[in-house]
Amino acid sequence: MSRDLITIENTGGGELPALIAGAGKRAAWRFVEFFTVNIRNQNTRAAYGRAAAAFLRWCEGQGINRLEDVQPVHVAAYIERLQGERSAPTVKQHLACIRMLFDWLVTGQVIPTNPAHSVRGPRHSVSKGSTPVLASEEASTLLGGMDVSSVVGLRDRAIIAVMTYTFARVSAVVGLKVEDYYSQKKRWWLRLHEKNGKVNEMPCHHKLEEHLDAYIQAAGIEDDRKGWLFRSAIRKTKKLTASPMTRKDVWCMVRRRVSDAGIETAIGCHSFRATGITDYLTNGGRIEVAQKMAGHSNAKTTGLYDRRNDDVSVGEVERIGI
């Protein structure tokens, strides 16, 4: 087996864990295939890679030297320890990864049984998401007050506008090509490639059109239809490359722009998704339409982004007359 195939850089796990490497060539191949064949989403692949590596390292620390020696009690002990350190959703994700990995090894005839099959994770039920959101006024101030004297400023404003007006995930935004911004039925549209292979075509809000047009014209990329829409900058030169921005690039940009605007809320890229959905519903939008716009398969998921009751709660607290 080549070294390239056993270092699985895309899983976030680095070198093969000792328990896998020690189980032989078949186990090593099966482990590689779990991430490269079984998991298509890159973000899930990276998260599961970190989770699998953490569990297998913990097993090694407990003196477990063979993969087949991992028992349900070991998985349960690991999950119990993890619950004292991480949030319930993170613990559930780790357990899901461990179950899926051992199922994959069982079906590949590497081990006889799945030690995680009977282990229960923590209960976790939410009616409201934890993603921080901006008030409509804050979002308007951020977009309206941004320094757009350079093409980088125009780019940053357009990115934030796309996430706000289309409810797009940052991974879909950085994956946009110039050709994904197109004219149809006398309006401009965006073709967003969301997770799980979903293609979400959204008409552009008139303000989003203005921001995108200004950026594309300044960048001079309107004829490069196959090129990336949002391109990385060459350090502090305020000039763009032909390469796409990464999710981390956008996150750093958002944190910088929010700080410059004097906004204290610790928001990230996903906050604009929640901000846009909340503002849409506040202005009379329907939850089933918001679900379609956000690319959710379930309206309950969309409801987690509905933060209209936050302001009501604050107002009620102020009724206390002490």
MOUR-V855251 format. One line per field, one symbol per residue. ss: DSSP state (h for helix, s for strand, l for the rest). phi: phi as a letter, one per 30 degrees, with the letter a starting at -180 (. if undefined). A space follows every 10 residues. Layout:
# MOUR-V855251
ss->???
phi->???
This chain:
# MOUR-V855251
ss->llhhhhllhh hllllllhhh hlllhhhhhh hhhhhhllll lhhhhhhhhh hhhhhhhhhh hlllllhhhl lhhhhhhhhh hhhllllhhh hhhhhhhhhh hhhhhhhlll llllllllll llllllllll lllllhhhhh hhhhllllll hhhhhhhhhh hhhhhhlllh hhhhllshhh ssssllssss ssslhhhlss sssllhhhhh hhhhhhhhhl lllllllsll ssslllllls ssssllhhhh hhhhhhhhhh lllllllllh hhhhhhhhhh hhllllhhhh hhhhllllhh hhhllllhhh hhhhhhhlll ll
phi->.ddedccged dicideeedd dddjdddddd dddeddcdcc ddddeddddd dddddddded ddidcbdddd cedddddddd ddddcbdedd dddddddddd ddedddddid bdbcdcecdc cddabbcbdc ddbcdedddd ddddcddcdb dddddddddd dddddciddd ddddddcedd cbcahibcbb cccddiidcc cbdddddded dddddddddi cdccdddddc cdcdhcdicc cccddceded dddddddddd diddddcbdd dddddddddd ddcjdcddde edddiddbdd ddddcdcddd ddddddeddd cd
